[in-house]
């Protein structure tokens, strides 16, 4: 068959691939027998002489998932189709691999062609088998009906594990800027073996997760289907493959969770039913698409919640959170822990610092006082009630402990002369009236502040004006 003439007549990006089986357990060799100009342009090789049957890795990065599809097409004589989000191109690829007649003994051939688009096509994304679509739809409905985000994710990962006939399935969240990762959810059939030195599902194996981007090399997923694949992965990350073997894991399917080409984490299944690989890939690809959107939405909600509740300068709760807490207390929406103490802290001389040294120095002053309060009242609710004012709610703290903490906070001025503030407090062990306790603590703080400015008139904000 004249593959060169044949592929030149194909509209769009196309090439003819050859598959030469490896000897004695060696990896099969996939080469590009012929390619049209559109394909060579797409891989940046149109300006050099074409050499038939060069390994495909001359043109693109090695891709285990791609190799498996080519082999499946040629050995089973079936068309392989995928609609994938390819990181290598930062685009969606509609891929078809079609078996061809062979004119060489022992060497198989197939046509590889694809269309590329920058945004996902919903119709193509849903162009999976009815069984796959129904399974993923059922999973998404469960996610929405769950009582909370975590319960929904726990339910989803259990469904995916069962669909894959897998020993274990998990979602790992990654933060490549902070260089951290954490397990969001995990489900096992009980057969998963944890070795003494295993790190497969630990919360501190960021270094391993970081190598997965290199393993994928721009592909939409990574699959270790057999020992041969395991040896290839070992070249990139031996720590991970050693831990997989130690845990009795012989195959893995790994998909990134991405939004706008930013990796949020990974979903993977271990010891899956290899007879269901096409179905598993469809399920994982489609589920990863929906889960990525759900996780990104939840992260945005958490970020907005932090912005709405926390003071960005000091990291303590803000006035909005304080007002909400007091309102809920008064309305009985949140049960208090009985006796409680209120502390008010007000900075002394902030205006003078701002005027003489600038607002940056004033911000440092505010942050230093907040740090002192957090150190003393660790575990209790701390609020920035105003520009230079803080409130502490020590709910459930015994009176003796509370008074000891207040005294310790006041001692901070003697330890660090650069930190100047007034402290007022009130302990409520009978009425449990939070508004009255706040009023009395505030009055106590202003008495302390008045005494300070009497002794140090140079710091009085009114004399500084």
C-alpha positions as CSV (number, residue, x, y, z in Angstrom):
1,X,0.0,0.0,0.0
2,X,1.3,3.4,-0.9
3,X,1.0,5.1,2.5
4,X,2.6,8.3,1.3
5,X,0.0,8.9,-1.4
6,X,-2.8,7.7,0.9
7,X,-2.1,10.1,3.7
8,X,-1.5,13.0,1.4
9,X,-5.1,12.7,0.3
10,X,-6.5,12.9,3.9
11,X,-8.1,16.2,4.7
12,X,-6.7,17.7,7.9
13,X,-3.9,16.5,10.2
14,X,-2.9,12.9,9.5
15,X,-0.1,10.3,9.6
16,X,0.3,6.6,9.2
17,X,1.8,4.8,12.2
18,X,3.7,1.5,12.2
19,X,3.8,-0.9,15.1
20,X,6.7,-3.3,15.4
21,X,6.3,-5.7,18.4
22,X,9.2,-5.7,20.8
23,X,11.3,-8.8,21.4
24,X,11.6,-10.6,24.8
25,X,9.5,-8.2,26.7
26,X,11.0,-5.1,25.1
27,X,8.7,-2.1,24.4
28,X,6.9,-2.1,21.1
29,X,8.3,0.4,18.5
30,X,5.8,2.9,17.1
31,X,7.1,4.8,14.1
32,X,5.6,7.3,11.6
33,X,5.6,5.7,8.2
34,X,4.1,8.6,6.3
35,X,2.7,12.1,7.2
36,X,0.9,14.9,5.4
37,X,2.1,18.4,5.5
38,X,-0.6,19.5,7.9
39,X,0.6,17.0,10.5
40,X,4.3,17.9,10.0
41,X,3.4,21.6,10.3
42,X,1.6,20.8,13.6
43,X,4.7,19.2,15.1
44,X,7.2,21.8,13.6
45,X,8.9,19.3,11.3
46,X,7.7,20.5,7.8
47,X,11.0,22.2,7.0
48,X,13.2,19.1,7.1
49,X,13.4,16.0,5.0
50,X,10.9,13.3,6.1
51,X,12.4,9.9,7.1
52,X,10.0,7.1,7.0
53,X,9.4,4.9,10.2
54,X,11.3,7.2,12.6
55,X,10.1,6.6,16.1
56,X,7.1,8.8,16.8
57,X,9.0,10.3,19.8
58,X,11.1,12.2,17.3
59,X,8.0,14.3,16.7
60,X,6.2,14.4,20.0
61,X,6.9,13.4,23.6
62,X,6.5,9.8,24.6
63,X,2.9,9.1,25.6
64,X,2.0,5.8,27.1
65,X,-1.7,6.4,26.6
66,X,-1.2,7.1,22.9
67,X,0.9,4.0,22.5
68,X,-1.8,1.8,24.2
69,X,-4.4,3.2,21.8
70,X,-2.3,2.5,18.7
71,X,-1.6,-1.0,19.9
72,X,-5.2,-1.7,20.6
73,X,-6.3,-0.4,17.2
74,X,-3.8,-2.6,15.3
75,X,-4.1,-5.8,17.4
76,X,-7.9,-5.8,17.7
77,X,-8.6,-4.2,14.2
78,X,-11.0,-1.7,15.8
79,X,-11.3,2.1,15.5
80,X,-10.1,4.0,18.5
81,X,-11.7,7.4,19.3
82,X,-11.0,9.9,22.0
83,X,-12.0,13.4,22.7
84,X,-9.3,14.7,25.1
85,X,-8.0,17.8,26.7
86,X,-4.3,17.7,25.6
87,X,-2.0,19.8,27.8
88,X,0.7,19.5,25.1
89,X,-1.4,21.7,22.8
90,X,-3.4,23.5,25.4
91,X,-6.4,22.5,23.4
92,X,-9.0,19.8,22.9
93,X,-8.2,17.0,20.4
94,X,-10.8,14.9,18.6
95,X,-8.7,11.8,17.8
96,X,-9.4,8.9,15.5
97,X,-7.1,5.9,15.0
98,X,-8.1,3.5,12.2
99,X,-6.6,0.1,11.4
100,X,-5.1,-0.2,7.9
101,X,-4.1,-3.1,5.7
102,X,-0.5,-4.3,6.3
103,X,2.0,-4.9,3.6
104,X,4.8,-6.0,5.9
105,X,5.0,-9.2,7.8
106,X,4.7,-8.7,11.6
107,X,4.3,-4.9,11.3
108,X,0.9,-3.3,11.7
109,X,-0.2,0.1,10.5
110,X,-3.0,2.5,11.3
111,X,-4.1,6.0,10.4
112,X,-3.8,8.7,13.1
113,X,-5.8,11.8,12.5
114,X,-7.4,14.5,14.7
115,X,-9.1,17.9,14.8
116,X,-7.9,20.5,17.3
117,X,-9.9,23.3,19.0
118,X,-9.1,25.7,21.9
119,X,-12.5,25.2,23.7
120,X,-14.4,22.1,24.5
121,X,-17.3,21.0,22.3
122,X,-20.1,19.8,24.6
123,X,-21.6,17.5,21.9
124,X,-18.3,15.8,21.3
125,X,-17.6,15.6,25.1
126,X,-20.8,13.8,25.5
127,X,-20.2,11.5,22.5
128,X,-19.5,8.5,24.7
129,X,-21.3,5.3,25.1
130,X,-24.8,5.4,26.7
131,X,-23.5,3.3,29.6
132,X,-20.7,5.7,30.3
133,X,-22.9,8.7,30.0
134,X,-25.5,7.2,32.4
135,X,-22.8,6.2,34.9
136,X,-21.2,9.7,35.0
137,X,-24.6,11.4,35.1
138,X,-25.6,9.3,38.1
139,X,-22.3,10.3,39.8
140,X,-22.9,14.0,39.1
141,X,-26.4,13.8,40.5
142,X,-25.0,12.2,43.7
143,X,-22.5,15.0,44.0
144,X,-25.3,17.6,43.9
145,X,-27.6,15.7,46.3
146,X,-24.9,15.2,48.9
147,X,-25.4,17.2,52.2
148,X,-22.0,18.9,51.8
149,X,-19.0,19.2,49.5
150,X,-16.9,16.5,51.3
151,X,-19.7,14.0,51.5
152,X,-20.3,14.5,47.8
153,X,-16.7,13.9,46.9
154,X,-16.6,10.8,49.1
155,X,-19.6,9.5,47.3
156,X,-18.2,10.2,43.8
157,X,-14.8,8.5,44.5
158,X,-16.6,5.4,45.8
159,X,-18.7,5.3,42.6
160,X,-15.7,5.7,40.4
161,X,-13.8,2.9,42.2
162,X,-16.7,0.5,41.7
163,X,-17.1,1.5,38.0
164,X,-13.4,0.8,37.4
165,X,-13.4,-2.5,39.4
166,X,-10.4,-0.9,41.2
167,X,-8.8,-1.7,44.6
168,X,-8.4,1.9,45.4
169,X,-9.4,5.3,44.0
170,X,-8.5,8.8,45.2
171,X,-8.5,12.5,44.5
172,X,-5.3,14.4,45.3
173,X,-5.3,18.2,45.4
174,X,-2.1,20.0,44.5
175,X,-0.8,23.5,45.0
176,X,2.3,23.9,42.9
177,X,2.9,27.5,44.2
178,X,2.9,26.5,47.9
179,X,4.5,23.1,47.0
180,X,1.9,21.2,48.9
181,X,-0.7,18.5,48.3
182,X,-3.4,16.7,50.2
183,X,-5.8,13.8,49.8
184,X,-9.4,15.1,49.2
185,X,-11.1,11.7,49.3
186,X,-10.1,8.0,49.1
187,X,-12.0,4.8,48.7
188,X,-10.8,1.2,48.9
189,X,-12.2,-2.3,48.5
190,X,-10.2,-3.4,51.5
191,X,-7.5,-5.2,49.6
192,X,-5.1,-2.2,49.4
193,X,-1.9,-3.1,51.1
194,X,0.1,-0.3,52.8
195,X,3.8,-1.1,53.2
196,X,5.9,0.2,56.1
197,X,7.6,2.8,54.0
198,X,4.7,3.4,51.7
199,X,4.0,7.0,50.6
200,X,1.3,6.4,48.0
201,X,-1.5,7.9,50.0
202,X,0.4,10.1,52.5
203,X,-0.4,13.8,52.7
204,X,3.2,14.8,52.3
205,X,4.4,13.3,49.0
206,X,4.4,16.5,46.9
207,X,7.7,15.6,45.3
208,X,6.1,12.6,43.8
209,X,3.0,14.4,42.5
210,X,5.3,17.0,41.0
211,X,6.8,14.4,38.7
212,X,3.5,13.4,37.2
213,X,3.5,16.4,34.9
214,X,6.7,15.1,33.4
215,X,5.3,11.6,33.1
216,X,2.3,12.9,31.2
217,X,4.4,15.1,29.0
218,X,1.4,17.0,27.7
219,X,-0.9,14.0,27.5
220,X,-4.4,14.0,29.0
221,X,-3.7,11.0,31.3
222,X,-1.1,8.5,32.3
223,X,-1.6,4.8,32.4
224,X,0.6,2.1,33.9
225,X,-1.0,-1.0,32.4
226,X,1.7,-3.6,33.0
227,X,5.2,-4.2,34.3
228,X,6.7,-2.8,31.1
229,X,4.9,0.5,31.7
230,X,6.0,0.4,35.3
231,X,9.6,0.2,34.2
232,X,9.2,3.2,32.0
233,X,7.6,5.2,34.8
234,X,10.5,4.1,37.0
235,X,12.9,6.1,34.9
236,X,11.1,9.3,35.9
237,X,10.1,8.5,39.4
238,X,11.6,5.5,41.1
239,X,10.3,6.5,44.6
240,X,6.7,6.4,43.3
241,X,7.0,3.1,41.4
242,X,8.8,1.4,44.4
243,X,5.9,2.5,46.6
244,X,3.4,1.2,44.1
245,X,5.1,-2.2,44.0
246,X,5.4,-2.3,47.8
247,X,1.6,-1.7,48.0
248,X,0.8,-4.5,45.7
249,X,-0.3,-2.1,42.9
250,X,0.3,-3.5,39.3
251,X,-1.6,-0.9,37.3
252,X,-2.7,2.7,37.6
253,X,-4.8,5.2,35.6
254,X,-4.1,8.8,36.4
255,X,-5.9,11.9,35.2
256,X,-5.2,15.5,35.9
257,X,-8.0,17.8,37.2
258,X,-7.5,21.0,35.2
259,X,-9.3,24.3,34.8
260,X,-7.9,26.7,32.1
261,X,-4.8,24.5,31.9
262,X,-4.1,24.9,35.6
263,X,-3.7,21.6,37.4
264,X,-5.9,21.5,40.5
265,X,-5.0,18.0,41.4
266,X,-5.3,14.4,40.1
267,X,-7.8,11.5,40.2
268,X,-6.5,8.0,39.9
269,X,-7.5,4.3,40.3
270,X,-5.3,1.4,41.1
271,X,-5.5,-2.3,40.2
272,X,-8.4,-1.6,37.9
273,X,-10.0,-4.2,35.6
274,X,-7.8,-4.0,32.5
275,X,-10.6,-5.6,30.4
276,X,-12.6,-2.4,30.9
277,X,-9.8,0.0,29.9
278,X,-11.8,1.8,27.2
279,X,-14.8,2.3,29.5
280,X,-12.5,3.3,32.4
281,X,-10.8,6.0,30.2
282,X,-14.2,7.4,29.1
283,X,-15.4,7.5,32.7
284,X,-12.3,9.1,34.1
285,X,-12.0,11.6,31.3
286,X,-15.6,12.8,31.5
287,X,-15.7,12.7,35.3
288,X,-12.4,14.6,35.6
289,X,-14.0,17.3,33.4
290,X,-16.9,17.8,35.8
291,X,-15.0,17.3,39.0
292,X,-12.4,20.0,37.9
293,X,-15.2,22.5,37.5
294,X,-16.7,21.5,40.9
295,X,-13.4,21.7,42.7
296,X,-12.5,25.1,41.1
297,X,-16.0,26.4,42.2
298,X,-15.5,25.2,45.7
299,X,-12.0,26.7,45.9
300,X,-13.4,30.1,44.7
301,X,-16.2,29.9,47.3
302,X,-13.6,29.2,50.0
303,X,-11.5,32.1,48.8
304,X,-14.5,34.4,48.9
305,X,-15.4,33.2,52.3
306,X,-11.9,33.9,53.6
307,X,-12.1,37.4,52.1
308,X,-15.4,38.0,53.7
309,X,-14.4,36.7,57.1
310,X,-10.8,37.4,57.6
311,X,-8.7,40.5,57.9
312,X,-6.1,40.4,55.1
313,X,-3.4,42.4,57.0
314,X,-3.3,40.3,60.2
315,X,-5.0,37.0,59.3
316,X,-7.4,37.2,62.2
317,X,-11.2,37.3,61.8
318,X,-12.6,40.7,60.7
319,X,-15.3,43.0,62.0
320,X,-17.9,41.4,59.7
321,X,-17.2,38.0,61.2
322,X,-17.4,39.5,64.7
323,X,-20.8,41.1,64.1
324,X,-22.1,37.8,62.6
325,X,-20.8,35.9,65.6
326,X,-22.5,38.3,68.1
327,X,-25.8,38.3,66.2
328,X,-25.8,34.5,66.1
329,X,-25.0,34.3,69.8
330,X,-27.9,36.7,70.7
331,X,-30.3,34.9,68.4
332,X,-29.4,31.5,69.8
333,X,-28.3,30.1,66.4
334,X,-25.0,29.0,67.9
335,X,-24.8,27.4,71.3
336,X,-22.3,29.1,73.6
337,X,-19.9,27.2,75.9
338,X,-21.3,28.7,79.1
339,X,-18.9,31.0,80.8
340,X,-16.7,33.2,78.6
341,X,-14.3,36.1,78.7
342,X,-14.1,39.2,76.4
343,X,-10.8,41.1,75.8
344,X,-10.5,44.4,74.0
345,X,-7.1,45.6,72.8
346,X,-6.4,49.0,71.3
347,X,-3.1,50.2,69.9
348,X,-1.4,53.2,71.6
349,X,0.3,55.8,69.3
350,X,-0.6,54.3,65.9
351,X,-1.3,57.8,64.5
352,X,2.2,59.0,65.5
353,X,3.8,56.0,63.9
354,X,1.8,56.6,60.7
355,X,2.7,60.3,60.6
356,X,6.4,59.9,61.5
357,X,7.3,56.6,59.8
358,X,4.6,56.1,57.2
359,X,1.6,53.7,56.9
360,X,3.8,50.8,56.1
361,X,5.4,51.1,59.6
362,X,1.9,51.5,61.0
363,X,0.8,48.2,59.3
364,X,3.8,46.5,60.8
365,X,2.8,47.8,64.2
366,X,-0.7,46.4,63.8
367,X,0.6,43.0,62.6
368,X,3.0,42.8,65.5
369,X,0.2,43.4,68.1
370,X,-2.0,40.8,66.3
371,X,0.8,38.3,66.5
372,X,1.1,38.9,70.3
373,X,-2.6,38.4,70.7
374,X,-2.6,35.2,68.6
375,X,0.4,33.8,70.6
376,X,-1.4,34.4,74.0
377,X,-4.9,33.5,73.0
378,X,-4.1,30.6,70.7
379,X,-7.2,28.5,70.1
380,X,-9.7,31.3,70.9
381,X,-11.6,33.6,68.5
382,X,-9.6,36.8,67.7
383,X,-11.2,39.6,65.7
384,X,-9.9,42.9,64.3
385,X,-12.8,45.0,65.4
386,X,-11.5,48.3,63.8
387,X,-8.4,49.9,62.4
388,X,-6.4,49.7,65.6
389,X,-8.7,47.6,67.8
390,X,-9.0,43.9,68.5
391,X,-11.5,41.7,70.4
392,X,-10.9,38.3,71.8
393,X,-13.8,35.9,72.6
394,X,-12.6,33.2,75.0
395,X,-15.6,31.0,75.1
396,X,-15.5,28.1,77.6
397,X,-12.3,29.4,79.2
398,X,-12.2,29.1,83.1
399,X,-12.0,32.3,84.9
400,X,-8.5,31.7,86.4
401,X,-7.1,30.7,83.0
402,X,-8.7,33.7,81.4
403,X,-7.2,36.1,83.9
404,X,-3.8,34.5,83.6
405,X,-3.9,35.0,79.8
406,X,-5.0,38.6,80.2
407,X,-2.1,39.2,82.6
408,X,0.3,37.5,80.2
409,X,-0.9,39.7,77.3
410,X,-0.4,42.9,79.4
411,X,3.2,41.7,80.2
412,X,4.0,41.8,76.5
413,X,4.5,45.6,76.7
414,X,7.3,45.1,79.2
415,X,8.9,42.3,77.0
416,X,8.7,44.4,73.8
417,X,8.6,48.2,74.3
418,X,7.9,48.6,70.6
419,X,4.5,47.0,71.1
420,X,2.2,49.5,72.9
421,X,-1.5,48.8,73.5
422,X,-4.3,49.1,76.0
423,X,-6.1,46.0,77.3
424,X,-9.5,45.8,78.8
425,X,-11.4,42.6,79.8
426,X,-14.5,41.2,81.4
427,X,-15.4,37.7,82.5
428,X,-19.1,36.6,82.3
429,X,-19.9,33.6,84.5
430,X,-23.5,34.3,85.2
431,X,-25.6,36.4,82.8
432,X,-24.0,35.1,79.6
433,X,-24.9,38.4,77.9
434,X,-22.3,38.9,75.2
435,X,-23.3,42.4,74.3
436,X,-23.1,43.6,77.9
437,X,-19.7,41.8,78.3
438,X,-18.4,43.5,75.2
439,X,-19.5,46.9,76.5
440,X,-17.9,46.4,79.9
441,X,-14.6,45.0,78.4
442,X,-14.6,48.1,76.1
443,X,-15.0,50.4,79.0
444,X,-12.2,48.7,80.9
445,X,-9.9,49.0,77.8
446,X,-10.6,52.8,77.6
447,X,-9.7,53.3,81.3
448,X,-6.4,51.5,80.6
449,X,-5.8,53.7,77.5
450,X,-6.6,56.9,79.4
451,X,-4.0,55.9,82.1
452,X,-1.4,55.3,79.4
453,X,-1.9,58.7,77.6
454,X,-1.8,60.4,81.0
455,X,1.7,58.9,81.6
456,X,2.7,59.4,77.9
457,X,1.1,62.5,76.5
458,X,3.5,62.5,73.5
459,X,1.6,59.5,72.1
460,X,-1.9,60.9,72.5
461,X,-3.5,61.0,69.1
462,X,-5.3,64.3,70.0
463,X,-2.0,66.1,70.9
464,X,-0.4,64.7,67.7
465,X,-3.0,66.3,65.5
